[in-house]
Amino acid sequence: MKYLCDKCGYIYDPETGDPDSSIPAGTAFNDLPDNWECPECGIPKDEFLVVED
């Protein structure tokens, strides 16, 4: 599964992680820190939508 920022369209892919925020590849969305935000627009993680691959 991937996770979509409904505001800007950024997609969090656990296989890629978020290297710019020191989140390594293989990090599940649920394992992201509670204060993690969209790296492009700053929307909180709890506002992301689940998208099927």
CHARMM-style PDB file with segment names, atoms N, HN, CA, C and O in Angstrom:
ATOM      1  N   MET     1       0.826  -1.184   0.000  1.00  0.00      PROA
ATOM      2  CA  MET     1       0.000   0.000   0.000  1.00  0.00      PROA
ATOM      3  C   MET     1       0.867   1.244   0.000  1.00  0.00      PROA
ATOM      4  O   MET     1       1.979   1.253   0.529  1.00  0.00      PROA
ATOM      5  N   LYS     2       0.338   2.283  -0.599  1.00  0.00      PROA
ATOM      6  HN  LYS     2      -0.565   2.276  -1.029  1.00  0.00      PROA
ATOM      7  CA  LYS     2       0.980   3.588  -0.592  1.00  0.00      PROA
ATOM      8  C   LYS     2       0.019   4.571   0.047  1.00  0.00      PROA
ATOM      9  O   LYS     2      -1.156   4.263   0.246  1.00  0.00      PROA
ATOM     10  N   TYR     3       0.515   5.741   0.364  1.00  0.00      PROA
ATOM     11  HN  TYR     3       1.470   5.991   0.202  1.00  0.00      PROA
ATOM     12  CA  TYR     3      -0.267   6.724   1.117  1.00  0.00      PROA
ATOM     13  C   TYR     3      -0.180   8.071   0.422  1.00  0.00      PROA
ATOM     14  O   TYR     3       0.909   8.559   0.118  1.00  0.00      PROA
ATOM     15  N   LEU     4      -1.342   8.667   0.173  1.00  0.00      PROA
ATOM     16  HN  LEU     4      -2.226   8.271   0.420  1.00  0.00      PROA
ATOM     17  CA  LEU     4      -1.454   9.886  -0.622  1.00  0.00      PROA
ATOM     18  C   LEU     4      -1.766  11.092   0.246  1.00  0.00      PROA
ATOM     19  O   LEU     4      -2.665  11.051   1.085  1.00  0.00      PROA
ATOM     20  N   CYS     5      -1.020  12.157   0.038  1.00  0.00      PROA
ATOM     21  HN  CYS     5      -0.290  12.190  -0.644  1.00  0.00      PROA
ATOM     22  CA  CYS     5      -1.348  13.441   0.655  1.00  0.00      PROA
ATOM     23  C   CYS     5      -2.455  14.053  -0.199  1.00  0.00      PROA
ATOM     24  O   CYS     5      -2.255  14.374  -1.371  1.00  0.00      PROA
ATOM     25  N   ASP     6      -3.614  14.203   0.408  1.00  0.00      PROA
ATOM     26  HN  ASP     6      -3.777  13.942   1.360  1.00  0.00      PROA
ATOM     27  CA  ASP     6      -4.781  14.703  -0.311  1.00  0.00      PROA
ATOM     28  C   ASP     6      -4.636  16.171  -0.707  1.00  0.00      PROA
ATOM     29  O   ASP     6      -5.354  16.655  -1.582  1.00  0.00      PROA
ATOM     30  N   LYS     7      -3.717  16.870  -0.068  1.00  0.00      PROA
ATOM     31  HN  LYS     7      -3.134  16.477   0.643  1.00  0.00      PROA
ATOM     32  CA  LYS     7      -3.548  18.297  -0.342  1.00  0.00      PROA
ATOM     33  C   LYS     7      -2.662  18.556  -1.561  1.00  0.00      PROA
ATOM     34  O   LYS     7      -3.017  19.351  -2.432  1.00  0.00      PROA
ATOM     35  N   CYS     8      -1.501  17.881  -1.622  1.00  0.00      PROA
ATOM     36  HN  CYS     8      -1.213  17.236  -0.915  1.00  0.00      PROA
ATOM     37  CA  CYS     8      -0.554  18.205  -2.699  1.00  0.00      PROA
ATOM     38  C   CYS     8      -0.281  17.049  -3.658  1.00  0.00      PROA
ATOM     39  O   CYS     8       0.326  17.253  -4.709  1.00  0.00      PROA
ATOM     40  N   GLY     9      -0.724  15.834  -3.310  1.00  0.00      PROA
ATOM     41  HN  GLY     9      -1.218  15.669  -2.457  1.00  0.00      PROA
ATOM     42  CA  GLY     9      -0.525  14.701  -4.202  1.00  0.00      PROA
ATOM     43  C   GLY     9       0.742  13.897  -3.937  1.00  0.00      PROA
ATOM     44  O   GLY     9       1.012  12.929  -4.648  1.00  0.00      PROA
ATOM     45  N   TYR    10       1.523  14.278  -2.929  1.00  0.00      PROA
ATOM     46  HN  TYR    10       1.304  15.064  -2.352  1.00  0.00      PROA
ATOM     47  CA  TYR    10       2.713  13.501  -2.576  1.00  0.00      PROA
ATOM     48  C   TYR    10       2.291  12.095  -2.180  1.00  0.00      PROA
ATOM     49  O   TYR    10       1.285  11.915  -1.494  1.00  0.00      PROA
ATOM     50  N   ILE    11       3.055  11.104  -2.608  1.00  0.00      PROA
ATOM     51  HN  ILE    11       3.872  11.251  -3.166  1.00  0.00      PROA
ATOM     52  CA  ILE    11       2.771   9.719  -2.252  1.00  0.00      PROA
ATOM     53  C   ILE    11       3.916   9.175  -1.409  1.00  0.00      PROA
ATOM     54  O   ILE    11       5.073   9.183  -1.827  1.00  0.00      PROA
ATOM     55  N   TYR    12       3.566   8.694  -0.198  1.00  0.00      PROA
ATOM     56  HN  TYR    12       2.625   8.687   0.141  1.00  0.00      PROA
ATOM     57  CA  TYR    12       4.547   8.008   0.627  1.00  0.00      PROA
ATOM     58  C   TYR    12       4.526   6.540   0.251  1.00  0.00      PROA
ATOM     59  O   TYR    12       3.495   5.873   0.344  1.00  0.00      PROA
ATOM     60  N   ASP    13       5.683   6.046  -0.176  1.00  0.00      PROA
ATOM     61  HN  ASP    13       6.520   6.587  -0.252  1.00  0.00      PROA
ATOM     62  CA  ASP    13       5.838   4.641  -0.540  1.00  0.00      PROA
ATOM     63  C   ASP    13       6.781   4.005   0.476  1.00  0.00      PROA
ATOM     64  O   ASP    13       7.955   4.371   0.534  1.00  0.00      PROA
ATOM     65  N   PRO    14       6.290   3.059   1.277  1.00  0.00      PROA
ATOM     66  CA  PRO    14       7.153   2.429   2.286  1.00  0.00      PROA
ATOM     67  C   PRO    14       8.422   1.802   1.702  1.00  0.00      PROA
ATOM     68  O   PRO    14       9.438   1.718   2.391  1.00  0.00      PROA
ATOM     69  N   GLU    15       8.377   1.368   0.457  1.00  0.00      PROA
ATOM     70  HN  GLU    15       7.551   1.436  -0.104  1.00  0.00      PROA
ATOM     71  CA  GLU    15       9.564   0.779  -0.162  1.00  0.00      PROA
ATOM     72  C   GLU    15      10.661   1.811  -0.367  1.00  0.00      PROA
ATOM     73  O   GLU    15      11.843   1.469  -0.399  1.00  0.00      PROA
ATOM     74  N   THR    16      10.273   3.072  -0.506  1.00  0.00      PROA
ATOM     75  HN  THR    16       9.313   3.351  -0.480  1.00  0.00      PROA
ATOM     76  CA  THR    16      11.231   4.153  -0.735  1.00  0.00      PROA
ATOM     77  C   THR    16      11.565   4.890   0.552  1.00  0.00      PROA
ATOM     78  O   THR    16      12.688   5.364   0.722  1.00  0.00      PROA
ATOM     79  N   GLY    17      10.597   4.989   1.460  1.00  0.00      PROA
ATOM     80  HN  GLY    17       9.685   4.604   1.322  1.00  0.00      PROA
ATOM     81  CA  GLY    17      10.781   5.766   2.677  1.00  0.00      PROA
ATOM     82  C   GLY    17      10.750   7.259   2.366  1.00  0.00      PROA
ATOM     83  O   GLY    17      10.157   7.677   1.372  1.00  0.00      PROA
ATOM     84  N   ASP    18      11.376   8.045   3.200  1.00  0.00      PROA
ATOM     85  HN  ASP    18      11.858   7.705   4.008  1.00  0.00      PROA
ATOM     86  CA  ASP    18      11.480   9.497   3.006  1.00  0.00      PROA
ATOM     87  C   ASP    18      12.902   9.898   3.378  1.00  0.00      PROA
ATOM     88  O   ASP    18      13.140  10.418   4.468  1.00  0.00      PROA
ATOM     89  N   PRO    19      13.846   9.657   2.473  1.00  0.00      PROA
ATOM     90  CA  PRO    19      15.253   9.891   2.792  1.00  0.00      PROA
ATOM     91  C   PRO    19      15.552  11.330   3.222  1.00  0.00      PROA
ATOM     92  O   PRO    19      16.449  11.557   4.034  1.00  0.00      PROA
ATOM     93  N   ASP    20      14.816  12.295   2.688  1.00  0.00      PROA
ATOM     94  HN  ASP    20      14.087  12.110   2.028  1.00  0.00      PROA
ATOM     95  CA  ASP    20      15.056  13.691   3.060  1.00  0.00      PROA
ATOM     96  C   ASP    20      14.703  13.960   4.525  1.00  0.00      PROA
ATOM     97  O   ASP    20      15.191  14.923   5.116  1.00  0.00      PROA
ATOM     98  N   SER    21      13.857  13.109   5.109  1.00  0.00      PROA
ATOM     99  HN  SER    21      13.460  12.326   4.629  1.00  0.00      PROA
ATOM    100  CA  SER    21      13.483  13.244   6.519  1.00  0.00      PROA
ATOM    101  C   SER    21      14.122  12.145   7.375  1.00  0.00      PROA
ATOM    102  O   SER    21      13.687  11.895   8.499  1.00  0.00      PROA
ATOM    103  N   SER    22      15.162  11.489   6.832  1.00  0.00      PROA
ATOM    104  HN  SER    22      15.515  11.693   5.919  1.00  0.00      PROA
ATOM    105  CA  SER    22      15.885  10.407   7.514  1.00  0.00      PROA
ATOM    106  C   SER    22      14.996   9.209   7.833  1.00  0.00      PROA
ATOM    107  O   SER    22      15.211   8.516   8.827  1.00  0.00      PROA
ATOM    108  N   ILE    23      13.991   8.969   6.980  1.00  0.00      PROA
ATOM    109  HN  ILE    23      13.816   9.532   6.173  1.00  0.00      PROA
ATOM    110  CA  ILE    23      13.134   7.785   7.112  1.00  0.00      PROA
ATOM    111  C   ILE    23      13.642   6.761   6.092  1.00  0.00      PROA
ATOM    112  O   ILE    23      13.498   6.966   4.887  1.00  0.00      PROA
ATOM    113  N   PRO    24      14.233   5.666   6.566  1.00  0.00      PROA
ATOM    114  CA  PRO    24      14.819   4.705   5.629  1.00  0.00      PROA
ATOM    115  C   PRO    24      13.786   3.915   4.830  1.00  0.00      PROA
ATOM    116  O   PRO    24      12.641   3.745   5.248  1.00  0.00      PROA
ATOM    117  N   ALA    25      14.227   3.445   3.678  1.00  0.00      PROA
ATOM    118  HN  ALA    25      15.158   3.583   3.338  1.00  0.00      PROA
ATOM    119  CA  ALA    25      13.399   2.565   2.862  1.00  0.00      PROA
ATOM    120  C   ALA    25      12.987   1.369   3.709  1.00  0.00      PROA
ATOM    121  O   ALA    25      13.765   0.877   4.526  1.00  0.00      PROA
ATOM    122  N   GLY    26      11.755   0.907   3.509  1.00  0.00      PROA
ATOM    123  HN  GLY    26      11.122   1.307   2.845  1.00  0.00      PROA
ATOM    124  CA  GLY    26      11.240  -0.226   4.246  1.00  0.00      PROA
ATOM    125  C   GLY    26      10.474   0.168   5.501  1.00  0.00      PROA
ATOM    126  O   GLY    26       9.998  -0.703   6.229  1.00  0.00      PROA
ATOM    127  N   THR    27      10.345   1.478   5.769  1.00  0.00      PROA
ATOM    128  HN  THR    27      10.732   2.185   5.177  1.00  0.00      PROA
ATOM    129  CA  THR    27       9.616   1.943   6.947  1.00  0.00      PROA
ATOM    130  C   THR    27       8.122   1.988   6.656  1.00  0.00      PROA
ATOM    131  O   THR    27       7.671   2.752   5.802  1.00  0.00      PROA
ATOM    132  N   ALA    28       7.360   1.167   7.368  1.00  0.00      PROA
ATOM    133  HN  ALA    28       7.727   0.547   8.061  1.00  0.00      PROA
ATOM    134  CA  ALA    28       5.906   1.143   7.195  1.00  0.00      PROA
ATOM    135  C   ALA    28       5.313   2.496   7.597  1.00  0.00      PROA
ATOM    136  O   ALA    28       5.843   3.183   8.470  1.00  0.00      PROA
ATOM    137  N   PHE    29       4.221   2.864   6.956  1.00  0.00      PROA
ATOM    138  HN  PHE    29       3.790   2.306   6.247  1.00  0.00      PROA
ATOM    139  CA  PHE    29       3.573   4.140   7.258  1.00  0.00      PROA
ATOM    140  C   PHE    29       3.213   4.233   8.736  1.00  0.00      PROA
ATOM    141  O   PHE    29       3.392   5.282   9.355  1.00  0.00      PROA
ATOM    142  N   ASN    30       2.709   3.145   9.299  1.00  0.00      PROA
ATOM    143  HN  ASN    30       2.565   2.293   8.796  1.00  0.00      PROA
ATOM    144  CA  ASN    30       2.316   3.142  10.712  1.00  0.00      PROA
ATOM    145  C   ASN    30       3.508   3.289  11.656  1.00  0.00      PROA
ATOM    146  O   ASN    30       3.339   3.639  12.824  1.00  0.00      PROA
ATOM    147  N   ASP    31       4.708   3.021  11.151  1.00  0.00      PROA
ATOM    148  HN  ASP    31       4.845   2.737  10.203  1.00  0.00      PROA
ATOM    149  CA  ASP    31       5.910   3.154  11.964  1.00  0.00      PROA
ATOM    150  C   ASP    31       6.551   4.536  11.865  1.00  0.00      PROA
ATOM    151  O   ASP    31       7.540   4.812  12.544  1.00  0.00      PROA
ATOM    152  N   LEU    32       5.990   5.408  11.021  1.00  0.00      PROA
ATOM    153  HN  LEU    32       5.187   5.184  10.469  1.00  0.00      PROA
ATOM    154  CA  LEU    32       6.507   6.777  10.940  1.00  0.00      PROA
ATOM    155  C   LEU    32       6.254   7.479  12.274  1.00  0.00      PROA
ATOM    156  O   LEU    32       5.263   7.187  12.944  1.00  0.00      PROA
ATOM    157  N   PRO    33       7.127   8.392  12.663  1.00  0.00      PROA
ATOM    158  CA  PRO    33       6.879   9.134  13.903  1.00  0.00      PROA
ATOM    159  C   PRO    33       5.531   9.861  13.842  1.00  0.00      PROA
ATOM    160  O   PRO    33       5.095  10.280  12.770  1.00  0.00      PROA
ATOM    161  N   ASP    34       4.885  10.007  14.985  1.00  0.00      PROA
ATOM    162  HN  ASP    34       5.239   9.667  15.856  1.00  0.00      PROA
ATOM    163  CA  ASP    34       3.582  10.672  15.031  1.00  0.00      PROA
ATOM    164  C   ASP    34       3.646  12.106  14.514  1.00  0.00      PROA
ATOM    165  O   ASP    34       2.649  12.626  14.014  1.00  0.00      PROA
ATOM    166  N   ASN    35       4.798  12.745  14.629  1.00  0.00      PROA
ATOM    167  HN  ASN    35       5.608  12.322  15.035  1.00  0.00      PROA
ATOM    168  CA  ASN    35       4.918  14.127  14.187  1.00  0.00      PROA
ATOM    169  C   ASN    35       5.408  14.258  12.738  1.00  0.00      PROA
ATOM    170  O   ASN    35       5.678  15.365  12.273  1.00  0.00      PROA
ATOM    171  N   TRP    36       5.522  13.120  12.023  1.00  0.00      PROA
ATOM    172  HN  TRP    36       5.302  12.221  12.401  1.00  0.00      PROA
ATOM    173  CA  TRP    36       5.935  13.169  10.622  1.00  0.00      PROA
ATOM    174  C   TRP    36       4.881  13.902   9.817  1.00  0.00      PROA
ATOM    175  O   TRP    36       3.684  13.720  10.034  1.00  0.00      PROA
ATOM    176  N   GLU    37       5.332  14.735   8.880  1.00  0.00      PROA
ATOM    177  HN  GLU    37       6.306  14.883   8.704  1.00  0.00      PROA
ATOM    178  CA  GLU    37       4.438  15.505   8.017  1.00  0.00      PROA
ATOM    179  C   GLU    37       4.840  15.296   6.571  1.00  0.00      PROA
ATOM    180  O   GLU    37       5.951  14.858   6.273  1.00  0.00      PROA
ATOM    181  N   CYS    38       3.916  15.617   5.679  1.00  0.00      PROA
ATOM    182  HN  CYS    38       3.014  15.973   5.921  1.00  0.00      PROA
ATOM    183  CA  CYS    38       4.216  15.568   4.254  1.00  0.00      PROA
ATOM    184  C   CYS    38       5.446  16.437   3.989  1.00  0.00      PROA
ATOM    185  O   CYS    38       5.470  17.606   4.376  1.00  0.00      PROA
ATOM    186  N   PRO    39       6.460  15.880   3.337  1.00  0.00      PROA
ATOM    187  CA  PRO    39       7.672  16.659   3.094  1.00  0.00      PROA
ATOM    188  C   PRO    39       7.474  17.789   2.081  1.00  0.00      PROA
ATOM    189  O   PRO    39       8.325  18.670   1.962  1.00  0.00      PROA
ATOM    190  N   GLU    40       6.372  17.766   1.361  1.00  0.00      PROA
ATOM    191  HN  GLU    40       5.680  17.050   1.457  1.00  0.00      PROA
ATOM    192  CA  GLU    40       6.147  18.806   0.360  1.00  0.00      PROA
ATOM    193  C   GLU    40       5.240  19.929   0.842  1.00  0.00      PROA
ATOM    194  O   GLU    40       5.438  21.084   0.465  1.00  0.00      PROA
ATOM    195  N   CYS    41       4.238  19.609   1.678  1.00  0.00      PROA
ATOM    196  HN  CYS    41       4.076  18.671   1.985  1.00  0.00      PROA
ATOM    197  CA  CYS    41       3.293  20.668   2.068  1.00  0.00      PROA
ATOM    198  C   CYS    41       3.059  20.763   3.569  1.00  0.00      PROA
ATOM    199  O   CYS    41       2.412  21.703   4.030  1.00  0.00      PROA
ATOM    200  N   GLY    42       3.579  19.797   4.348  1.00  0.00      PROA
ATOM    201  HN  GLY    42       4.104  19.033   3.973  1.00  0.00      PROA
ATOM    202  CA  GLY    42       3.483  19.884   5.798  1.00  0.00      PROA
ATOM    203  C   GLY    42       2.196  19.363   6.416  1.00  0.00      PROA
ATOM    204  O   GLY    42       1.969  19.544   7.613  1.00  0.00      PROA
ATOM    205  N   ILE    43       1.346  18.716   5.615  1.00  0.00      PROA
ATOM    206  HN  ILE    43       1.530  18.570   4.643  1.00  0.00      PROA
ATOM    207  CA  ILE    43       0.100  18.166   6.170  1.00  0.00      PROA
ATOM    208  C   ILE    43       0.444  17.012   7.119  1.00  0.00      PROA
ATOM    209  O   ILE    43       1.359  16.241   6.829  1.00  0.00      PROA
ATOM    210  N   PRO    44      -0.264  16.878   8.239  1.00  0.00      PROA
ATOM    211  CA  PRO    44       0.048  15.796   9.192  1.00  0.00      PROA
ATOM    212  C   PRO    44      -0.237  14.405   8.618  1.00  0.00      PROA
ATOM    213  O   PRO    44      -1.075  14.233   7.732  1.00  0.00      PROA
ATOM    214  N   LYS    45       0.476  13.440   9.146  1.00  0.00      PROA
ATOM    215  HN  LYS    45       1.157  13.580   9.865  1.00  0.00      PROA
ATOM    216  CA  LYS    45       0.376  12.060   8.653  1.00  0.00      PROA
ATOM    217  C   LYS    45      -1.037  11.498   8.767  1.00  0.00      PROA
ATOM    218  O   LYS    45      -1.430  10.662   7.953  1.00  0.00      PROA
ATOM    219  N   ASP    46      -1.806  11.940   9.756  1.00  0.00      PROA
ATOM    220  HN  ASP    46      -1.487  12.619  10.416  1.00  0.00      PROA
ATOM    221  CA  ASP    46      -3.152  11.383   9.929  1.00  0.00      PROA
ATOM    222  C   ASP    46      -4.151  11.867   8.872  1.00  0.00      PROA
ATOM    223  O   ASP    46      -5.305  11.437   8.867  1.00  0.00      PROA
ATOM    224  N   GLU    47      -3.718  12.751   7.988  1.00  0.00      PROA
ATOM    225  HN  GLU    47      -2.781  13.101   7.992  1.00  0.00      PROA
ATOM    226  CA  GLU    47      -4.601  13.217   6.917  1.00  0.00      PROA
ATOM    227  C   GLU    47      -4.296  12.560   5.574  1.00  0.00      PROA
ATOM    228  O   GLU    47      -4.921  12.886   4.564  1.00  0.00      PROA
ATOM    229  N   PHE    48      -3.340  11.636   5.562  1.00  0.00      PROA
ATOM    230  HN  PHE    48      -2.833  11.372   6.382  1.00  0.00      PROA
ATOM    231  CA  PHE    48      -3.018  10.915   4.322  1.00  0.00      PROA
ATOM    232  C   PHE    48      -4.102   9.876   4.038  1.00  0.00      PROA
ATOM    233  O   PHE    48      -4.761   9.386   4.955  1.00  0.00      PROA
ATOM    234  N   LEU    49      -4.275   9.555   2.787  1.00  0.00      PROA
ATOM    235  HN  LEU    49      -3.740   9.953   2.042  1.00  0.00      PROA
ATOM    236  CA  LEU    49      -5.243   8.559   2.352  1.00  0.00      PROA
ATOM    237  C   LEU    49      -4.498   7.319   1.878  1.00  0.00      PROA
ATOM    238  O   LEU    49      -3.422   7.422   1.288  1.00  0.00      PROA
ATOM    239  N   VAL    50      -5.072   6.144   2.137  1.00  0.00      PROA
ATOM    240  HN  VAL    50      -5.946   6.060   2.616  1.00  0.00      PROA
ATOM    241  CA  VAL    50      -4.495   4.890   1.660  1.00  0.00      PROA
ATOM    242  C   VAL    50      -4.860   4.709   0.186  1.00  0.00      PROA
ATOM    243  O   VAL    50      -6.014   4.886  -0.206  1.00  0.00      PROA
ATOM    244  N   VAL    51      -3.869   4.356  -0.617  1.00  0.00      PROA
ATOM    245  HN  VAL    51      -2.932   4.212  -0.298  1.00  0.00      PROA
ATOM    246  CA  VAL    51      -4.119   4.031  -2.021  1.00  0.00      PROA
ATOM    247  C   VAL    51      -3.557   2.640  -2.304  1.00  0.00      PROA
ATOM    248  O   VAL    51      -2.497   2.271  -1.798  1.00  0.00      PROA
ATOM    249  N   GLU    52      -4.266   1.892  -3.102  1.00  0.00      PROA
ATOM    250  HN  GLU    52      -5.127   2.192  -3.514  1.00  0.00      PROA
ATOM    251  CA  GLU    52      -3.804   0.556  -3.463  1.00  0.00      PROA
ATOM    252  C   GLU    52      -2.738   0.669  -4.552  1.00  0.00      PROA
ATOM    253  O   GLU    52      -2.755   1.593  -5.366  1.00  0.00      PROA
ATOM    254  N   ASP    53      -1.816  -0.284  -4.548  1.00  0.00      PROA
ATOM    255  HN  ASP    53      -1.802  -1.035  -3.887  1.00  0.00      PROA
ATOM    256  CA  ASP    53      -0.762  -0.298  -5.572  1.00  0.00      PROA
ATOM    257  C   ASP    53      -1.329  -0.524  -6.949  1.00  0.00      PROA
ATOM    258  OT1 ASP    53      -0.581  -0.564  -7.925  1.00  0.00      PROA
TER     259      ASP     53
END
